[in-house]
Amino acid sequence: MPLSLHIAITHLLARKRQTLVSLSGIVLGTAFFLAVSSLMRGSELDFIKRLVDNSPHITVSDEYRSADVQPATLQWPDAAINIRNVKPQTEVRGIRGYQQKLDFIESLSQSIGGLRVAPALTGSVVLTFAGRIEAVSLTGIIPASMRQVSTIEDKIIAGSLEALNANPNGIIVGQGLVDKFKLAMGRNITVATADGVVRVMKIVGIFRTGNAAYDETQTYALLKRVQTLLERPNRVNRFVIKLNDPYRARDVAGVIEKRIGYKSLSWLEASEDIMNVLFIRNIIMYSVVTAILVVASFGIYNTISTIVMEKHRDIAIMKSMGFHARDIRRIFLNEGLIVGLIGSLLGVVVGLGLMWALGQITIKSPFVSNEPVHLPLYYGTEQFAIAVGFAMLSSIAASYLPARKGGRVHPVDILRGAA
């Protein structure tokens, strides 16, 4: 064992009570760091998972990110006369040649690690039943494709998506709409479009998402039927895309938009405000838990400072025997290193215990009946590395000033004073 390390251990064992207090501070600081950061990171990842799972990773719509430039502006960009109030050409809305664009998106699957895509056509219609009228959003889907990119099938409480294939005039509605209209499975309702197209459709499925607004205003039908109702043959106005790696959504959306021209919106771009809030929350969280370790490090500072003050004579003798200032500094830095290392390792053990205890807590949600809620926790290895790193850094920083002071002791002054 190196002499400096042996002396450091001897100093710490000679002051067991102070060493134990310093050690306890690092242990508790590391443990609380892990517990708090695990809980905060777990809640963040749980929120993002719900956000990612319940919404498309990329949505391609029949819009353009920038408005088309008028032909006159292209022909004469520096013209002195400005043409205003140009009436745009009336056209059928939707993604043109959607099948070719759908094939291109599917061709990206292998190069980006996998994706699923489903075409959809969404429009506004009016439902009529027993004298009641309600404006809703009707989405035309292909059940097999929609099942791969949406969780709507998991929300169906009666019927199924496949029922749309069995009954081309079938429609799936939300529980909120069912309660509002007093509907039931198998009932017929009248669907009317803004262009005057009217069709009677049969309820073949009921879903419940827990979002009252969505359950009251969203309906689903077969894509071919909705294209006929909205008079948009061979058109869709959305591609719903799910990626195996959701965090590549922004880059993939850029590739798709550059190739096909239509606006491609990733979930990261659509949720920038939420992601910024989570980022700021992480900064606050790490600041708070780091402050715990900084406070704990004052115990180490106090212990080593006391040792330096008490060992002035011993330091003077050691210097007179040939020890350099760097050797003295190394001794006291080793003391901080030992306390930090042992404290952080014990803190990891205590922290795991706290995390396990938090994981056993069950909370009854006031919003979802008969469904217990467990606290989301994160057990990533980087959390443990950050906790140990902060603990070691604060311990070494706390021991540096006393070690520096000990290295500056002048043996002649101390020995003369003692004499």
Secondary structure per residue as TSV (DSSP state, phi and psi in degrees):
chain	resnum	aa	ss	phi	psi
A	1	M	-	360.0	131.0
A	2	P	-	-57.6	144.8
A	3	L	H	-59.6	-41.5
A	4	S	H	-61.8	-37.7
A	5	L	H	-69.9	-39.3
A	6	H	H	-62.6	-43.6
A	7	I	H	-65.1	-40.6
A	8	A	H	-60.2	-45.5
A	9	I	H	-63.6	-40.1
A	10	T	H	-61.3	-43.2
A	11	H	H	-60.9	-44.1
A	12	L	H	-68.0	-39.1
A	13	L	H	-71.3	-25.9
A	14	A	H	-71.4	-24.4
A	15	R	T	-121.8	70.1
A	16	K	H	-64.3	-41.4
A	17	R	H	-63.9	-48.7
A	18	Q	H	-64.6	-39.4
A	19	T	H	-63.7	-40.5
A	20	L	H	-65.4	-38.7
A	21	V	H	-63.9	-45.4
A	22	S	H	-62.3	-42.2
A	23	L	H	-63.3	-41.5
A	24	S	H	-63.8	-36.5
A	25	G	H	-62.6	-43.8
A	26	I	H	-68.2	-40.5
A	27	V	H	-60.4	-50.6
A	28	L	H	-66.8	-38.8
A	29	G	H	-61.7	-44.9
A	30	T	H	-65.6	-42.0
A	31	A	H	-63.4	-46.6
A	32	F	H	-67.9	-34.5
A	33	F	H	-56.8	-49.1
A	34	L	H	-65.6	-43.5
A	35	A	H	-64.2	-47.1
A	36	V	H	-68.6	-47.1
A	37	S	H	-65.6	-36.4
A	38	S	H	-64.0	-41.6
A	39	L	H	-68.5	-43.4
A	40	M	H	-68.1	-45.8
A	41	R	H	-66.1	-37.2
A	42	G	H	-63.7	-42.7
A	43	S	H	-66.3	-36.4
A	44	E	H	-64.6	-48.2
A	45	L	H	-66.6	-35.1
A	46	D	H	-65.7	-40.5
A	47	F	H	-64.6	-45.2
A	48	I	H	-64.6	-39.1
A	49	K	H	-61.1	-44.4
A	50	R	H	-64.7	-40.0
A	51	L	H	-64.0	-43.7
A	52	V	H	-70.4	-42.4
A	53	D	H	-70.0	-31.7
A	54	N	T	-95.6	2.8
A	55	S	S	-140.3	155.7
A	56	P	-	-63.6	146.5
A	57	H	S	-72.1	-35.9
A	58	I	E	-140.1	135.8
A	59	T	E	-121.3	119.6
A	60	V	E	-100.0	119.9
A	61	S	E	-112.7	168.7
A	62	D	S	-85.8	44.1
A	63	E	-	-127.0	166.4
A	64	Y	-	-115.5	145.6
A	65	R	S	-64.5	-33.0
A	66	S	S	-125.8	143.7
A	67	A	-	-65.8	147.2
A	68	D	-	-63.1	139.7
A	69	V	-	-79.2	136.4
A	70	Q	-	-64.8	142.9
A	71	P	H	-55.2	-36.1
A	72	A	H	-65.3	-35.5
A	73	T	H	-68.5	-36.9
A	74	L	H	-67.0	-39.0
A	75	Q	H	-74.2	-40.9
A	76	W	-	-129.9	76.3
A	77	P	T	-64.1	-27.2
A	78	D	T	-106.9	25.0
A	79	A	-	-67.3	151.0
A	80	A	S	-81.2	-20.9
A	81	I	S	-104.8	134.1
A	82	N	-	-105.9	125.4
A	83	I	-	-89.3	123.8
A	84	R	-	-116.2	164.4
A	85	N	-	55.2	40.8
A	86	V	-	-75.9	125.0
A	87	K	-	-78.3	120.0
A	88	P	-	-69.6	156.9
A	89	Q	-	-72.4	134.0
A	90	T	-	-75.8	128.5
A	91	E	-	-144.9	162.1
A	92	V	-	-76.0	123.0
A	93	R	-	-70.3	150.5
A	94	G	S	141.4	170.3
A	95	I	B	-84.6	118.2
A	96	R	T	-73.9	141.2
A	97	G	T	54.6	45.8
A	98	Y	H	-63.7	-28.3
A	99	Q	H	-64.6	-41.2
A	100	Q	H	-66.2	-39.2
A	101	K	H	-69.2	-34.7
A	102	L	H	-64.7	-40.3
A	103	D	H	-63.5	-38.2
A	104	F	H	-64.7	-44.3
A	105	I	H	-62.5	-42.2
A	106	E	H	-64.7	-29.8
A	107	S	H	-70.1	-16.3
A	108	L	T	-78.7	-10.8
A	109	S	T	-55.9	-47.2
A	110	Q	T	-68.4	-38.0
A	111	S	T	-74.5	-20.6
A	112	I	T	-112.8	9.1
A	113	G	T	89.1	15.2
A	114	G	-	107.7	135.0
A	115	L	E	-152.2	160.8
A	116	R	E	-127.9	142.4
A	117	V	E	-138.1	144.2
A	118	A	E	-137.4	132.1
A	119	P	E	-81.0	151.2
A	120	A	E	-150.2	151.7
A	121	L	E	-127.6	118.3
A	122	T	E	-116.2	135.2
A	123	G	E	-152.2	170.6
A	124	S	E	-96.8	134.5
A	125	V	E	-136.6	171.0
A	126	V	E	-118.2	126.7
A	127	L	E	-96.9	140.6
A	128	T	E	-130.1	130.7
A	129	F	E	-155.9	124.3
A	130	A	T	52.4	41.2
A	131	G	T	83.9	-5.5
A	132	R	E	-96.7	143.4
A	133	I	E	-126.2	136.0
A	134	E	E	-145.7	130.3
A	135	A	E	-85.1	128.6
A	136	V	E	-136.1	171.7
A	137	S	E	-101.8	125.8
A	138	L	E	-108.8	124.2
A	139	T	E	-114.4	123.8
A	140	G	E	-88.0	130.2
A	141	I	E	-135.4	163.5
A	142	I	-	-104.8	111.0
A	143	P	H	-51.2	-44.2
A	144	A	H	-63.1	-37.6
A	145	S	H	-76.1	-42.4
A	146	M	H	-65.1	-31.6
A	147	R	H	-60.3	-30.6
A	148	Q	H	-81.1	-20.0
A	149	V	H	-118.3	-2.7
A	150	S	-	-136.1	155.0
A	151	T	S	-97.0	13.5
A	152	I	G	-62.4	-32.5
A	153	E	G	-64.1	-33.7
A	154	D	G	-70.3	-19.6
A	155	K	G	-92.7	-5.0
A	156	I	E	-76.0	125.0
A	157	I	E	-104.9	-8.7
A	158	A	E	-153.5	138.6
A	159	G	E	76.7	-159.3
A	160	S	-	-163.0	166.5
A	161	L	T	-65.2	-36.8
A	162	E	T	-63.5	-20.1
A	163	A	H	-63.8	-22.6
A	164	L	H	-67.7	-34.4
A	165	N	H	-69.4	-35.3
A	166	A	H	-73.2	-30.4
A	167	N	-	-130.2	98.2
A	168	P	T	-58.3	-22.3
A	169	N	T	-95.0	15.7
A	170	G	E	-80.1	156.5
A	171	I	E	-143.1	141.8
A	172	I	E	-109.6	128.7
A	173	V	E	-124.1	165.6
A	174	G	E	-86.7	158.4
A	175	Q	H	-62.4	-33.7
A	176	G	H	-61.6	-40.7
A	177	L	H	-69.4	-37.6
A	178	V	H	-61.5	-44.2
A	179	D	H	-67.5	-38.0
A	180	K	H	-69.0	-39.0
A	181	F	H	-95.1	-5.3
A	182	K	T	58.9	47.9
A	183	L	-	-90.6	177.6
A	184	A	-	-158.9	165.6
A	185	M	T	-58.2	136.8
A	186	G	T	88.9	-8.3
A	187	R	-	-73.6	152.0
A	188	N	E	-100.6	137.2
A	189	I	E	-129.1	156.4
A	190	T	E	-98.4	130.2
A	191	V	E	-113.9	126.1
A	192	A	E	-127.0	141.4
A	193	T	-	-103.5	170.9
A	194	A	T	-66.9	-23.3
A	195	D	T	-87.7	5.0
A	196	G	S	91.3	5.7
A	197	V	-	-77.9	128.2
A	198	V	E	-124.7	135.7
A	199	R	E	-147.5	142.9
A	200	V	E	-91.1	127.4
A	201	M	E	-125.6	153.0
A	202	K	E	-107.2	134.7
A	203	I	E	-73.9	117.2
A	204	V	E	-117.0	2.4
A	205	G	E	-165.9	148.4
A	206	I	E	-132.2	131.3
A	207	F	E	-120.3	158.7
A	208	R	-	-140.9	114.9
A	209	T	-	-99.2	-18.4
A	210	G	S	93.8	-11.1
A	211	N	-	-94.8	106.3
A	212	A	H	-58.0	-43.5
A	213	A	H	-63.2	-41.4
A	214	Y	H	-67.9	-43.2
A	215	D	H	-67.1	-21.7
A	216	E	H	-94.4	-18.1
A	217	T	H	-123.6	-3.2
A	218	Q	E	-111.1	135.6
A	219	T	E	-137.7	159.9
A	220	Y	E	-131.0	145.2
A	221	A	E	-148.2	175.8
A	222	L	E	-68.7	140.3
A	223	L	H	-55.7	-47.2
A	224	K	H	-60.1	-38.6
A	225	R	H	-68.1	-41.4
A	226	V	H	-68.5	-36.3
A	227	Q	H	-60.7	-37.9
A	228	T	H	-70.4	-43.9
A	229	L	H	-61.5	-45.0
A	230	L	T	-87.4	1.1
A	231	E	T	56.6	47.0
A	232	R	-	-127.6	69.9
A	233	P	T	-63.1	137.5
A	234	N	T	56.9	32.0
A	235	R	-	-127.0	147.1
A	236	V	B	-131.8	162.1
A	237	N	S	-122.7	9.2
A	238	R	E	-153.2	145.4
A	239	F	E	-116.8	124.8
A	240	V	E	-101.5	122.3
A	241	I	E	-123.4	135.7
A	242	K	E	-120.3	136.4
A	243	L	E	-109.5	151.7
A	244	N	S	-67.1	-31.3
A	245	D	S	-116.4	96.3
A	246	P	G	-60.2	-25.6
A	247	Y	G	-78.2	-2.2
A	248	R	G	-94.8	5.6
A	249	A	H	-59.9	-40.6
A	250	R	H	-63.7	-44.7
A	251	D	H	-66.7	-43.4
A	252	V	H	-65.6	-39.5
A	253	A	H	-60.8	-38.7
A	254	G	H	-63.6	-40.8
A	255	V	H	-64.6	-43.8
A	256	I	H	-65.2	-45.8
A	257	E	H	-64.4	-38.9
A	258	K	H	-65.2	-33.7
A	259	R	H	-82.3	-47.2
A	260	I	H	-99.0	-13.8
A	261	G	-	92.0	-29.8
A	262	Y	S	-77.0	153.2
A	263	K	-	-63.4	125.7
A	264	S	E	-117.1	115.0
A	265	L	E	-110.6	117.9
A	266	S	E	-84.2	159.5
A	267	W	H	-65.9	-28.2
A	268	L	H	-67.2	-41.0
A	269	E	H	-70.0	-39.1
A	270	A	H	-70.3	-22.6
A	271	S	T	-115.5	29.5
A	272	E	H	-58.8	-39.7
A	273	D	H	-65.1	-39.4
A	274	I	H	-66.8	-43.2
A	275	M	H	-64.8	-35.2
A	276	N	H	-65.9	-39.6
A	277	V	H	-63.0	-42.8
A	278	L	H	-65.1	-37.6
A	279	F	H	-63.9	-44.9
A	280	I	H	-65.3	-38.8
A	281	R	H	-62.2	-37.9
A	282	N	H	-65.0	-39.5
A	283	I	H	-61.6	-45.1
A	284	I	H	-62.2	-43.7
A	285	M	H	-61.6	-48.0
A	286	Y	H	-67.2	-31.3
A	287	S	H	-65.7	-41.7
A	288	V	H	-67.8	-48.5
A	289	V	H	-70.8	-28.9
A	290	T	H	-68.8	-35.8
A	291	A	H	-60.8	-32.7
A	292	I	H	-61.6	-43.9
A	293	L	H	-69.8	-35.4
A	294	V	H	-63.2	-42.4
A	295	V	H	-63.3	-40.8
A	296	A	H	-64.0	-32.4
A	297	S	H	-68.5	-19.9
A	298	F	H	-64.5	-26.6
A	299	G	H	-65.2	-40.5
A	300	I	H	-65.9	-43.1
A	301	Y	H	-58.6	-44.3
A	302	N	H	-65.3	-42.4
A	303	T	H	-64.0	-49.2
A	304	I	H	-71.0	-34.8
A	305	S	H	-62.1	-40.6
A	306	T	H	-64.5	-41.2
A	307	I	H	-62.6	-43.4
A	308	V	H	-60.7	-43.2
A	309	M	H	-64.7	-39.2
A	310	E	H	-76.1	-24.4
A	311	K	T	-102.4	20.0
A	312	H	H	-54.9	-45.7
A	313	R	H	-65.5	-42.7
A	314	D	H	-63.2	-39.7
A	315	I	H	-63.2	-41.6
A	316	A	H	-61.7	-42.5
A	317	I	H	-65.2	-42.6
A	318	M	H	-62.3	-41.5
A	319	K	H	-65.6	-37.5
A	320	S	H	-68.6	-21.0
A	321	M	T	-87.2	-4.4
A	322	G	T	118.1	1.3
A	323	F	-	-70.9	135.9
A	324	H	-	-88.3	167.0
A	325	A	H	-59.7	-37.9
A	326	R	H	-65.8	-30.7
A	327	D	H	-67.9	-40.5
A	328	I	H	-65.1	-44.1
A	329	R	H	-60.6	-40.1
A	330	R	H	-62.1	-37.5
A	331	I	H	-60.4	-49.5
A	332	F	H	-75.6	-30.2
A	333	L	H	-66.6	-36.3
A	334	N	H	-62.8	-35.9
A	335	E	H	-62.2	-46.1
A	336	G	H	-63.8	-37.6
A	337	L	H	-65.6	-41.4
A	338	I	H	-64.5	-48.0
A	339	V	H	-61.8	-42.7
A	340	G	H	-65.2	-42.2
A	341	L	H	-67.6	-50.2
A	342	I	H	-65.0	-42.7
A	343	G	H	-63.5	-41.1
A	344	S	H	-68.8	-39.0
A	345	L	H	-67.2	-44.0
A	346	L	H	-65.3	-34.8
A	347	G	H	-63.4	-35.8
A	348	V	H	-63.1	-42.7
A	349	V	H	-63.6	-48.3
A	350	V	H	-63.9	-39.2
A	351	G	H	-61.8	-40.7
A	352	L	H	-62.1	-37.9
A	353	G	H	-64.1	-42.0
A	354	L	H	-64.9	-40.5
A	355	M	H	-64.4	-40.4
A	356	W	H	-63.0	-43.1
A	357	A	H	-63.1	-40.9
A	358	L	H	-64.4	-34.9
A	359	G	H	-68.1	-20.5
A	360	Q	T	-84.1	-11.6
A	361	I	-	-72.1	129.7
A	362	T	E	-117.1	127.8
A	363	I	E	-115.6	132.0
A	364	K	E	-83.6	118.0
A	365	S	-	-72.0	131.9
A	366	P	S	-76.4	-8.0
A	367	F	S	-102.9	-26.1
A	368	V	S	-120.7	114.3
A	369	S	T	-72.3	142.8
A	370	N	T	56.8	29.9
A	371	E	-	-132.4	105.8
A	372	P	E	-69.2	147.8
A	373	V	E	-117.1	127.6
A	374	H	E	-101.7	147.2
A	375	L	-	-66.8	127.6
A	376	P	-	-76.2	128.9
A	377	L	-	-124.0	151.9
A	378	Y	-	-118.5	126.6
A	379	Y	-	-113.0	29.2
A	380	G	-	-62.7	141.8
A	381	T	H	-64.2	-27.9
A	382	E	H	-66.0	-27.9
A	383	Q	H	-64.3	-41.2
A	384	F	H	-68.6	-38.6
A	385	A	H	-64.2	-41.7
A	386	I	H	-65.4	-41.7
A	387	A	H	-63.0	-47.9
A	388	V	H	-65.0	-40.0
A	389	G	H	-62.7	-45.8
A	390	F	H	-63.9	-40.5
A	391	A	H	-63.4	-44.9
A	392	M	H	-65.1	-42.5
A	393	L	H	-63.2	-45.2
A	394	S	H	-66.9	-35.2
A	395	S	H	-67.1	-45.7
A	396	I	H	-65.9	-40.5
A	397	A	H	-64.2	-38.3
A	398	A	H	-69.0	-29.3
A	399	S	H	-89.1	-11.6
A	400	Y	H	-67.1	-46.7
A	401	L	H	-63.1	-47.0
A	402	P	H	-62.2	-37.5
A	403	A	H	-64.6	-40.0
A	404	R	H	-65.1	-39.8
A	405	K	H	-65.5	-39.4
A	406	G	H	-65.7	-36.1
A	407	G	H	-68.1	-21.0
A	408	R	T	-91.8	1.6
A	409	V	-	-63.7	131.7
A	410	H	-	-96.0	115.3
A	411	P	H	-61.2	-34.9
A	412	V	H	-63.0	-45.4
A	413	D	H	-62.5	-43.1
A	414	I	H	-68.2	-44.6
A	415	L	H	-70.6	-37.1
A	416	R	H	-63.6	-41.3
A	417	G	H	-64.7	-38.8
A	418	A	H	-66.8	-35.9
A	419	A	-	-69.8	360.0
